[in-house]
Amino acid sequence: MNPTKRNYRATFILDNRGKEDSIDQIIEGVKKDISAVQGEVTSVENIGKKDFIRVTDRKFTGAAYVHMAFSAPAEGPAQLKERLRLNSSVYRTFVQSA
């Protein structure tokens, strides 16, 4: 049985401090995580580095922002957030229905 897929738009704040991975490599890893929850990425938009409005860590004042549009089953966003919670390269994840 093929579950119906819904469209989502996600914003990821990526943290590559102290890591050898580039932003593009981290984006590819996030795409693999989306595929792992039966999702399909339709578009990727790298916004670039932006400063945070509210700084919680003086040594981390800004990061790279990436928007991704994808389709996944209804439980996909919750599963994706759980997978990315363990990934130290993804600082924050915001998923909204499109």
CORMO-V544255 format. One record per helix or strand of 2 or more residues. SS is the DSSP state (~ for helix, > for strand). FROM is the first residue (numbers start at 1). TO is the last residue. If there is no record, write none. Layout:
# CORMO-V544255
{{SS,FROM,TO} {SS,FROM,TO}}
This chain:
# CORMO-V544255
{{>,6,14} {~,23,36} {>,40,51} {>,62,72} {~,76,85} {>,90,97}}
